[in-house]
Amino acid sequence: MFELVVGFMIRSFWIGLFGGTITLFALRLYAALQAKKDWKTSLGIVLIPCSIGYFRAFPGNSLFKKIYYGLSIAFFVFTVFGSFFVLYTFFG
């Protein structure tokens, strides 16, 4: 059982670190290309961390924004579980 929990934390760490970063970046890039805004706004959407640029550029509700928000929360949860593994290896 302990090995299962540690394995889950390791997988959560990798999913949160690489899966979340790549997926959310790709979604922001897709949104910036589809919106056809000026280049400064598009760069802000893609490059401002923590999705601040995305949420500032698209203030309304849409299906894409709900999906993006849901994926952000899911990857945050994976990152939190993965951080437990890092804390376990550091203090354990």
Buried (B, 14 or more C-beta within 10 A) or exposed (E): EEEEEBEBBBBBBEBBBEBBEEBBEEBBBEBBEEEEBEEEBBEBBBEBEEBEBBBEBBEEEEEEBEEBBEBBEBBEBBBEBBBBBEEEEEEE
